[in-house]
Amino acid sequence: MAERFHLFYIHGFNSSPQSAKARILGDAVADDPRVQLHVPALPYDPGQSIAILKAEVEQCLPEPVGLVGSSMGGFYGTWLAEHYALPLVLVNPAIRPFELLRDYLGVNENVYTGERYEFTEQHIQELRQLDIPQVSQPERYLLLTQTADEVLDYRQGVAKFAHSKQIVEEGGSHGFDGFERHLPTLYSFFNLTQPE
């Protein structure tokens, strides 16, 4: 029996495991016995989020693990990819969330769960501490980004992952329109054959 492939989908800030891309991946691998999908529910707190992700990834090792990170999930995924030498697909990733999320300081509400919470300066500093200024092995990364992302400047991802494989699409949105079109690309990147 071949090893299972553990595929992690890492959702973004103020998102949840019920997000559209998580559901698309779930449907895609539902009938593939080789692939086990993990979609951890991450809190707003960066330190807690990384602790959850570390624990879940370490439970899967040494079996093969691949990561897909969207928005803030791309930021967290980069930290995991560097620390555990894992392949990562970044989908409209947050590159400098410690700058971007200053707009969220104060009380917020998660649109999926209804949870109300306070995002603080301490959370901003935790994000700074998780930053990976330069990745060590660009070939471990694949960037999927769309130029009309209304939340993030897509050019930051293009610049940071300049030496990695990139798919840059004109138009689109922060949610990455047509994500399902790239499922064959994901399978290929993770060296998996797509099921019939």
N, C-alpha and C positions, 0 to 999 in steps of 0.2 A: 504494500500500500504506500503510495507516494505521500510525501508530507503535505499537510494542508497549507494553503496560502492564506495568511491572515491579512485582510484588507481593512484598513481603518479609514473611515470618513470622519474628518475633524471639522465640525461646523463652526460658523463664525460667531462674532459677538452679538448678543441679543437674539441668537437663533436657537435651534434645538434639533434633536434627532428626527423631528417630523418635517424638516426642511425638504424642499422639492428635490434637490440633488441627492440627498440621503435616500429618498424614496426611489429615485431612478436607479441608483446603485443597488439598492435592495432587490428591486425587480430583476435587474440584470443578472444577479448572481444567485437568485432564489433556487434555480434548478441546476446549479453547478456544485456538485459535492466537493470539489477541490477547494472551493473558496469559502472562507468564513468571514462574514462582514461584521465589523465592530463599529458602532456609532455611539461613543460615550456621550452622555449628557454633561455638558460643561457649564459650570457656574460663571458669573461675571468676574470672579476673582482670579487673576492670572496665576498666582501661586498655587491655588487649589486646582485649577485646570491642568497645569503641568504635572502636579502630583498624581492626579487621576490618570492622565495619559501615560506617564511613566509606568505606573503600576500595571495598567492593562497591557501595554506593549511588552513589559518584562514577563508577564504571564505567558505570552505567546512564544517568546524566544526559547530555544534556538530555531524553531520553525520559521520559514520565511515570512516576512512582514513587508507590506507596502502601504504607503500613506497617500491619501488624497485630502488636501486641506483647502478650504474655501475661506477667503477673506481673512479674518483673524486666525482661522484654522490653518491657513498657509504660514502665518507667522509662528504659531506653535509647532506646526509640522516641520518647519526649518530647524527649530531647536532639536526636535526629536531625531530628524534625519542626520544631523551632525553628531549627536551624542551616541546614536546606535548604528550609524552607517547604513541608513535605510533609504530606499528610493522614494521620492515624493513628487506627486503631481500637484502643482499649485494652481488654483482656480481663482482668478482675480484676487491675488493675495494682498493682505495688508502688509506693507513693508515697514512703515514707521508708525505703528498704532499709538505709541506714546505721544505723538504729536496729534494725530487724527482724533483721538478720543478725548482730548481736552474739552471738546464741545459737549461731552457727556458727563462732565463732572457734576455731581449732585444726584438727585433722585431720578431714577429711570424705571421703566416697566418693560419686561420681556413680552414681546408681542405674541409669542407662542404659549407661554406658561401663565402669563398674568402676574408673575412675581415682581414685586416692587423692591428696589434696592438702591443703596447709595454708592455711587462710583466716586472714589476719592483720589487725592494726590498720591497716596501710598500705592494705589493700584497702578498709576502712571509710572511710578518708580520701579515697581515690580516688572512692568513691561520692558523698561529700559535695561534691566538686568538680564532679561531673556534674549536681548537682541544679538543676532549673529551678523556682524558687519560684513563678513565675506565668507562664502561657503568654501569648503575645502575641496570638494570633488563635484564640479559643475555637471558632470555627466549623470549624476544621480538624480537630477532635477529635470522636470518638464513643466514649462509654464504655459497655461492656457489663459489668455486674457482678451478682453474686448475693449475697444477704444472709447465706447460711449458709457463706460462705467460711471454712474452718477455719484458714487460714494468715494471712490479712490482714483488717484491719478495713475492710470495704467503704465505710464512711462517709468515710474519708480520700479515696478517689477521687471520691465524690459531691461532697464539699466542694471539692476542688481543681479539678474540672471542672464547677463549678456552672453556668457559662455555656455549656457545650457540650451537644450532644444526648446524652441518656442513656437507656439501657434498664436498669432496675433490676428484677431478678426476685427474688421471695421464694424462700427455700430455696436449693437447688443446692449447689455445692461450689467449692473453689479451682480445680479443673480446668474449671469452667464446664460444667455438665450441659446437654446438648442444643445444643452450639455449632452443629451443622449446621443447626439451625432458622433461624439468623441469616444464612446465606449470602446470601439475597436482599437483606437489609439492607446487607451489606457491598458487594455489587455496586452497589446504589443509591448508597451513600455515596461510592464511587469513580467514580460516573457511568459505570458499565459496564452494558450490557444483559446479562441472564443468558442463557446459551445454552439452546436448547430441550432 
